[in-house]
């Protein structure tokens, strides 16, 4: 049980860390955007970011993290199942 909690904590840290860093960088870059870009350019950047966010939702649907969680190098059959169950829906979407 203790090992599962350690694994959960490390996985949570890895996935959560980059999410926090990206949001923090966005927070830090906001003054730069407002000082150096015109109002039209800020609108363009916001539009591009919203399109990227929308495409990101459609693109991965969170299945890539599930793939890495259930991928086992020593079990080839389980690895193939994890690959097909996580990446084939992404290819067909």
Secondary structure, DSSP 4 states (H G I P E B T S, - for coil): -HHHHHHHHHHHHHHHHHHHHHHHHHHHHHHHHHHHS-HHHHHHHHHHHHHHHHHHHHHHTTHHHHHHHH--SS-HHHHHHHHHHHHHHHHH-
